[in-house]
Amino acid sequence: MEKTAKKQVNIRKDNLIQFVLALAIIVLVNVIGSYVFTRFDLTSEKRYSLSESTKKLLRETDDIIYFKVYLEGDFPAGFKLLSRTTREMLDEFRAYSDNIEYEFINPSAAENAKTREAIYERLVQQGLEPTDINVRKKQGQEQQRIFPGAIVSYKSREIPLNLMADQLGAQPEAIINNSIQALEYNISNAIRKLSTSVKPKIAFTYGHGELTPLETADIRFALSDFYTVERVKLEENINALTERKDNGDGTFTTVNKYKAIVIAKPDSVFSEKDKFIIDQFVMKGGRILWLADPVFATMDSLMTTDKTMGITRDINLNDQLFKYGVRLNSNLLLDINALPIPMVTGRSGNQPQFTFFPWNYFPVLTSTSRHPVVNNLNAVRTEFISSLDTVGSPAIRKTILLKTSQYTRIAPTPVIISLDILRSDPDPADYTDTPQPVAVLNEGRFESLFKNRLTPEITEAPEIGFTESVENNRMIVISDGDIIKNQVRMNNGSLEPLPLGYDRHTGQTFGNRDFIMNCINYLCDDTGLMSVRSRELRLRALDVTKARANLIGWQLINIAGPVLLIIVFGMAQAALRRRRYSR
């Protein structure tokens, strides 16, 4: 008896020691944790790990960045997931920076309908895009307006942040998943937009028939959040894109004025001197977004006649683009996946009646690439596009960004363009060409077009600063100038630009603006922030079909399983106690 009592005392003593030791370890870990910041992400895709570029951005903030997130309320499951994930992502941002603060707001909380509408109107004016959803109530379905976005404030500035991905034809689950994947990039991009004090300079060229300021107004306005946007005329001026920098020792260095330039749909010949100016801009690290149409075709003549002609347009850039790894082909691409255009099919009184028909010369391009420029990108509208090929040096890495669908037809120029193709549905048997690339990113080492072609007087002139090659540069070439062109409308007697990507005939908004923004951001991105767009976060949703087929089995597992586990655990614990104290 005495032996048993002594044994029990020893057991209690051991338990006390273990408890004190565990408590001491917990206290020690917390003390160390208060001085050393460490986080462990055990998810397979590192869902809760911020990229190094994002962490660097957060370290550079010097004031409170406040997020008013309008994702609070009674939502369907998908929006609840988006709301929860947004909160978790902001918590992750806040873990790395004390300058991140947020609140979640329900814009529909006001009971008064007039007050709610006033709040909705204010949020729309601030730039948030509303979404109407059906919410299941006791009395049935009820439509509710939500604003899946946030207003972000920093110092005296504030901007809207829309958190919902916009993808034509995508399923709701895919849209939610893509929105979640883009959270880190969208939040980081908003912070970058607000906190950037010195904006890099970019320029749109003119003087060779490029698109007018009105035709590029929307994209230039969007780019102005991140860049100082100018227009520059080459005009054979050797210093149009470069300038001389005084080194302070009597010598000078020729440097670029701009981080990047945009050459948007030129239609007149480039002189050799203008090509030299562009070439040396590239050789000194300048980036270029080329948007060039190798074939001239327009819808204007089709409005009066049923036919027009697509003809090759040589503006003397072929050799230069070839040197940089790209060849523009003299053809037009037709695609069954195309933009519809309105055609008059009858009249009601004096009013014409319009019917929409797919115009196969206007392909709608959907990218499946995981590259940051086009990852989760909405479909892009085009007009009279041509194919391109990648050629040249193995030192240049080529990445196809956009291409046509598997239902493609190549029409070599000259080609007659006729409205007759609208009279019948396209036959897939006529669209059997392989998908054709229309946008390519080239990265790597570029050599000058003028290497070994110039006299020593030019190559050695200090005011020119000739450079024959460049390492680690990049450019994007697109064989359609209309991708960057916004439509216009008449308003109170004057023309005003519509948002880039918006089609005034169908009322649809395509991904053209995001595509061009991504192109410029990638070309000018030296921080690696754009790489965040390619992160893939998988939603491991249940297979509803399989779940329903095995409903009874899953119910037994979820109901009876835990009960059986508790019983087994209890029996095992009782057996161990009997064995332990019976000795």
VENTA-V416613 format. One record per residue. N is the residue number from 1. SS is DSSP state (~ for helix, > for strand, _ for the rest). Layout:
n:N ss:SS
n:N ss:SS
//
This chain:
n:1 ss:_
n:2 ss:~
n:3 ss:~
n:4 ss:~
n:5 ss:~
n:6 ss:~
n:7 ss:~
n:8 ss:~
n:9 ss:~
n:10 ss:~
n:11 ss:~
n:12 ss:~
n:13 ss:~
n:14 ss:~
n:15 ss:~
n:16 ss:~
n:17 ss:~
n:18 ss:~
n:19 ss:~
n:20 ss:~
n:21 ss:~
n:22 ss:~
n:23 ss:~
n:24 ss:~
n:25 ss:~
n:26 ss:~
n:27 ss:~
n:28 ss:~
n:29 ss:~
n:30 ss:~
n:31 ss:~
n:32 ss:~
n:33 ss:~
n:34 ss:~
n:35 ss:~
n:36 ss:_
n:37 ss:_
n:38 ss:_
n:39 ss:_
n:40 ss:_
n:41 ss:_
n:42 ss:_
n:43 ss:_
n:44 ss:_
n:45 ss:_
n:46 ss:_
n:47 ss:_
n:48 ss:_
n:49 ss:_
n:50 ss:_
n:51 ss:_
n:52 ss:~
n:53 ss:~
n:54 ss:~
n:55 ss:~
n:56 ss:~
n:57 ss:~
n:58 ss:~
n:59 ss:~
n:60 ss:_
n:61 ss:_
n:62 ss:_
n:63 ss:_
n:64 ss:_
n:65 ss:>
n:66 ss:>
n:67 ss:>
n:68 ss:>
n:69 ss:>
n:70 ss:_
n:71 ss:_
n:72 ss:_
n:73 ss:_
n:74 ss:_
n:75 ss:_
n:76 ss:_
n:77 ss:~
n:78 ss:~
n:79 ss:~
n:80 ss:~
n:81 ss:~
n:82 ss:~
n:83 ss:~
n:84 ss:~
n:85 ss:~
n:86 ss:~
n:87 ss:~
n:88 ss:~
n:89 ss:~
n:90 ss:~
n:91 ss:~
n:92 ss:~
n:93 ss:~
n:94 ss:~
n:95 ss:~
n:96 ss:~
n:97 ss:_
n:98 ss:_
n:99 ss:_
n:100 ss:>
n:101 ss:>
n:102 ss:>
n:103 ss:>
n:104 ss:>
n:105 ss:_
n:106 ss:_
n:107 ss:_
n:108 ss:_
n:109 ss:_
n:110 ss:_
n:111 ss:_
n:112 ss:_
n:113 ss:~
n:114 ss:~
n:115 ss:~
n:116 ss:~
n:117 ss:~
n:118 ss:~
n:119 ss:~
n:120 ss:~
n:121 ss:~
n:122 ss:~
n:123 ss:~
n:124 ss:~
n:125 ss:~
n:126 ss:_
n:127 ss:_
n:128 ss:_
n:129 ss:_
n:130 ss:_
n:131 ss:>
n:132 ss:>
n:133 ss:>
n:134 ss:>
n:135 ss:>
n:136 ss:>
n:137 ss:>
n:138 ss:_
n:139 ss:_
n:140 ss:>
n:141 ss:>
n:142 ss:>
n:143 ss:>
n:144 ss:>
n:145 ss:>
n:146 ss:>
n:147 ss:_
n:148 ss:_
n:149 ss:>
n:150 ss:>
n:151 ss:>
n:152 ss:>
n:153 ss:>
n:154 ss:>
n:155 ss:_
n:156 ss:_
n:157 ss:>
n:158 ss:>
n:159 ss:>
n:160 ss:>
n:161 ss:>
n:162 ss:>
n:163 ss:_
n:164 ss:_
n:165 ss:_
n:166 ss:_
n:167 ss:_
n:168 ss:_
n:169 ss:_
n:170 ss:_
n:171 ss:_
n:172 ss:~
n:173 ss:~
n:174 ss:~
n:175 ss:~
n:176 ss:~
n:177 ss:~
n:178 ss:~
n:179 ss:~
n:180 ss:~
n:181 ss:~
n:182 ss:_
n:183 ss:~
n:184 ss:~
n:185 ss:~
n:186 ss:~
n:187 ss:~
n:188 ss:~
n:189 ss:~
n:190 ss:~
n:191 ss:~
n:192 ss:~
n:193 ss:~
n:194 ss:~
n:195 ss:~
n:196 ss:_
n:197 ss:_
n:198 ss:_
n:199 ss:_
n:200 ss:>
n:201 ss:>
n:202 ss:>
n:203 ss:>
n:204 ss:>
n:205 ss:>
n:206 ss:>
n:207 ss:_
n:208 ss:_
n:209 ss:_
n:210 ss:_
n:211 ss:_
n:212 ss:_
n:213 ss:_
n:214 ss:_
n:215 ss:_
n:216 ss:_
n:217 ss:~
n:218 ss:~
n:219 ss:~
n:220 ss:~
n:221 ss:~
n:222 ss:~
n:223 ss:~
n:224 ss:_
n:225 ss:_
n:226 ss:_
n:227 ss:>
n:228 ss:>
n:229 ss:>
n:230 ss:>
n:231 ss:>
n:232 ss:>
n:233 ss:>
n:234 ss:_
n:235 ss:_
n:236 ss:_
n:237 ss:_
n:238 ss:_
n:239 ss:_
n:240 ss:_
n:241 ss:_
n:242 ss:>
n:243 ss:>
n:244 ss:>
n:245 ss:>
n:246 ss:>
n:247 ss:_
n:248 ss:_
n:249 ss:_
n:250 ss:_
n:251 ss:_
n:252 ss:>
n:253 ss:>
n:254 ss:>
n:255 ss:>
n:256 ss:>
n:257 ss:_
n:258 ss:_
n:259 ss:_
n:260 ss:>
n:261 ss:>
n:262 ss:>
n:263 ss:>
n:264 ss:>
n:265 ss:_
n:266 ss:_
n:267 ss:_
n:268 ss:_
n:269 ss:_
n:270 ss:_
n:271 ss:_
n:272 ss:~
n:273 ss:~
n:274 ss:~
n:275 ss:~
n:276 ss:~
n:277 ss:~
n:278 ss:~
n:279 ss:~
n:280 ss:~
n:281 ss:~
n:282 ss:~
n:283 ss:~
n:284 ss:_
n:285 ss:_
n:286 ss:_
n:287 ss:>
n:288 ss:>
n:289 ss:>
n:290 ss:>
n:291 ss:>
n:292 ss:_
n:293 ss:_
n:294 ss:_
n:295 ss:>
n:296 ss:>
n:297 ss:_
n:298 ss:_
n:299 ss:_
n:300 ss:_
n:301 ss:~
n:302 ss:~
n:303 ss:~
n:304 ss:_
n:305 ss:_
n:306 ss:_
n:307 ss:>
n:308 ss:>
n:309 ss:>
n:310 ss:>
n:311 ss:>
n:312 ss:>
n:313 ss:_
n:314 ss:_
n:315 ss:_
n:316 ss:_
n:317 ss:_
n:318 ss:~
n:319 ss:~
n:320 ss:~
n:321 ss:~
n:322 ss:~
n:323 ss:~
n:324 ss:_
n:325 ss:_
n:326 ss:>
n:327 ss:>
n:328 ss:>
n:329 ss:_
n:330 ss:_
n:331 ss:>
n:332 ss:>
n:333 ss:>
n:334 ss:>
n:335 ss:>
n:336 ss:_
n:337 ss:_
n:338 ss:>
n:339 ss:>
n:340 ss:>
n:341 ss:>
n:342 ss:>
n:343 ss:>
n:344 ss:>
n:345 ss:>
n:346 ss:>
n:347 ss:>
n:348 ss:>
n:349 ss:_
n:350 ss:_
n:351 ss:>
n:352 ss:>
n:353 ss:>
n:354 ss:>
n:355 ss:>
n:356 ss:>
n:357 ss:>
n:358 ss:>
n:359 ss:>
n:360 ss:>
n:361 ss:>
n:362 ss:>
n:363 ss:>
n:364 ss:>
n:365 ss:>
n:366 ss:_
n:367 ss:_
n:368 ss:_
n:369 ss:_
n:370 ss:_
n:371 ss:_
n:372 ss:_
n:373 ss:_
n:374 ss:_
n:375 ss:_
n:376 ss:_
n:377 ss:_
n:378 ss:_
n:379 ss:_
n:380 ss:>
n:381 ss:>
n:382 ss:_
n:383 ss:_
n:384 ss:_
n:385 ss:_
n:386 ss:_
n:387 ss:_
n:388 ss:>
n:389 ss:>
n:390 ss:>
n:391 ss:_
n:392 ss:_
n:393 ss:_
n:394 ss:_
n:395 ss:_
n:396 ss:>
n:397 ss:>
n:398 ss:>
n:399 ss:>
n:400 ss:>
n:401 ss:>
n:402 ss:>
n:403 ss:>
n:404 ss:_
n:405 ss:_
n:406 ss:_
n:407 ss:_
n:408 ss:>
n:409 ss:>
n:410 ss:>
n:411 ss:>
n:412 ss:>
n:413 ss:_
n:414 ss:_
n:415 ss:>
n:416 ss:>
n:417 ss:>
n:418 ss:>
n:419 ss:~
n:420 ss:~
n:421 ss:~
n:422 ss:~
n:423 ss:~
n:424 ss:_
n:425 ss:_
n:426 ss:_
n:427 ss:_
n:428 ss:~
n:429 ss:~
n:430 ss:~
n:431 ss:_
n:432 ss:_
n:433 ss:>
n:434 ss:_
n:435 ss:_
n:436 ss:_
n:437 ss:>
n:438 ss:>
n:439 ss:>
n:440 ss:>
n:441 ss:>
n:442 ss:>
n:443 ss:>
n:444 ss:>
n:445 ss:>
n:446 ss:>
n:447 ss:>
n:448 ss:_
n:449 ss:_
n:450 ss:_
n:451 ss:_
n:452 ss:_
n:453 ss:_
n:454 ss:_
n:455 ss:_
n:456 ss:~
n:457 ss:~
n:458 ss:~
n:459 ss:~
n:460 ss:_
n:461 ss:_
n:462 ss:_
n:463 ss:_
n:464 ss:_
n:465 ss:_
n:466 ss:_
n:467 ss:_
n:468 ss:_
n:469 ss:>
n:470 ss:>
n:471 ss:>
n:472 ss:>
n:473 ss:>
n:474 ss:>
n:475 ss:>
n:476 ss:>
n:477 ss:>
n:478 ss:>
n:479 ss:_
n:480 ss:_
n:481 ss:~
n:482 ss:~
n:483 ss:~
n:484 ss:~
n:485 ss:_
n:486 ss:_
n:487 ss:_
n:488 ss:>
n:489 ss:>
n:490 ss:>
n:491 ss:>
n:492 ss:_
n:493 ss:_
n:494 ss:>
n:495 ss:>
n:496 ss:>
n:497 ss:>
n:498 ss:_
n:499 ss:_
n:500 ss:_
n:501 ss:_
n:502 ss:>
n:503 ss:_
n:504 ss:_
n:505 ss:_
n:506 ss:_
n:507 ss:_
n:508 ss:_
n:509 ss:>
n:510 ss:_
n:511 ss:_
n:512 ss:~
n:513 ss:~
n:514 ss:~
n:515 ss:~
n:516 ss:~
n:517 ss:~
n:518 ss:~
n:519 ss:~
n:520 ss:~
n:521 ss:~
n:522 ss:~
n:523 ss:~
n:524 ss:~
n:525 ss:_
n:526 ss:_
n:527 ss:_
n:528 ss:_
n:529 ss:~
n:530 ss:~
n:531 ss:~
n:532 ss:~
n:533 ss:~
n:534 ss:~
n:535 ss:_
n:536 ss:_
n:537 ss:_
n:538 ss:_
n:539 ss:_
n:540 ss:_
n:541 ss:_
n:542 ss:_
n:543 ss:_
n:544 ss:~
n:545 ss:~
n:546 ss:~
n:547 ss:~
n:548 ss:~
n:549 ss:~
n:550 ss:_
n:551 ss:~
n:552 ss:~
n:553 ss:~
n:554 ss:~
n:555 ss:~
n:556 ss:~
n:557 ss:~
n:558 ss:~
n:559 ss:~
n:560 ss:~
n:561 ss:~
n:562 ss:~
n:563 ss:~
n:564 ss:~
n:565 ss:~
n:566 ss:~
n:567 ss:~
n:568 ss:~
n:569 ss:~
n:570 ss:~
n:571 ss:~
n:572 ss:~
n:573 ss:~
n:574 ss:~
n:575 ss:~
n:576 ss:~
n:577 ss:~
n:578 ss:~
n:579 ss:~
n:580 ss:~
n:581 ss:~
n:582 ss:_
n:583 ss:_
//
